[in-house]
Amino acid sequence: MESFALVDRSRAAVREQILLIVEDRKAADEMARELRRRGHPVDVRELDDDGGARRTKAGPHPAAG
């Protein structure tokens, strides 16, 4: 089963940038959308086999709505 991480875009690409791990991509996207709406720079990334966050397609830019 895949897992997805909400990550802090303002931090360097390290494991400590992971804010939350979610099993459902749709739920992760919804949480990220709400956090962006409130001004937090977050992305959703798929976790790789060793628990690192791989870059995946970023959601819409926070200013986009």
Backbone torsions as a table, in degrees:
resi	resn	phi	psi	omega
1	MET	NA	139.2	179.2
2	GLU	-80.6	151.5	173.4
3	SER	-126.9	152.3	-178.8
4	PHE	-127.9	142.1	-178.7
5	ALA	-113.2	136.0	167.5
6	LEU	-87.3	124.7	-175.3
7	VAL	-123.0	150.7	179.1
8	ASP	-82.5	112.4	-179.2
9	ARG	-68.0	-20.9	-175.6
10	SER	-82.4	-5.6	-179.9
11	ARG	-104.9	158.6	177.2
12	ALA	-60.5	157.7	-177.4
13	ALA	-73.8	78.3	178.5
14	VAL	-132.6	163.7	-178.3
15	ARG	-57.4	-29.6	-178.3
16	GLU	-68.0	-10.8	179.5
17	GLN	-79.0	-10.1	179.8
18	ILE	-71.2	123.8	179.5
19	LEU	-94.7	-37.9	-174.4
20	LEU	-159.1	142.3	175.9
21	ILE	-111.0	129.6	-175.6
22	VAL	-129.0	141.6	-179.8
23	GLU	-81.4	-24.0	-173.5
24	ASP	-107.7	121.4	-177.6
25	ARG	-61.2	-41.4	-178.8
26	LYS	-62.2	-43.1	178.1
27	ALA	-64.1	-41.0	178.8
28	ALA	-62.6	-43.1	179.0
29	ASP	-64.0	-40.3	179.0
30	GLU	-65.2	-42.3	178.2
31	MET	-64.5	-43.0	179.3
32	ALA	-62.9	-41.8	179.1
33	ARG	-60.1	-42.8	179.3
34	GLU	-67.3	-42.0	178.1
35	LEU	-63.8	-40.9	177.4
36	ARG	-63.6	-40.1	179.6
37	ARG	-59.5	-31.4	179.9
38	ARG	-90.7	7.8	173.5
39	GLY	93.2	11.1	-179.7
40	HIS	-95.4	127.1	-179.2
41	PRO	-79.7	94.9	-179.1
42	VAL	-124.6	155.5	173.3
43	ASP	-129.0	162.0	171.9
44	VAL	-107.5	128.1	179.0
45	ARG	-129.7	143.0	176.5
46	GLU	-76.4	137.0	177.8
47	LEU	-81.5	138.7	175.7
48	ASP	-87.5	-179.3	-173.1
49	ASP	-61.4	-29.0	-179.5
50	ASP	-96.3	13.1	175.7
51	GLY	89.1	3.0	176.7
52	GLY	-81.6	153.3	-178.7
53	ALA	-92.3	113.4	175.2
54	ARG	-84.4	145.5	177.7
55	ARG	-72.1	131.1	173.4
56	THR	-123.1	179.4	179.9
57	LYS	-57.4	123.3	179.9
58	ALA	-72.9	154.2	175.8
59	GLY	-73.3	-175.2	-179.5
60	PRO	-64.4	151.5	177.9
61	HIS	-61.3	142.1	-177.0
62	PRO	-53.4	-33.8	-179.4
63	ALA	-73.4	-14.5	-177.5
64	ALA	-76.6	-10.8	174.8
65	GLY	125.2	NA	NA
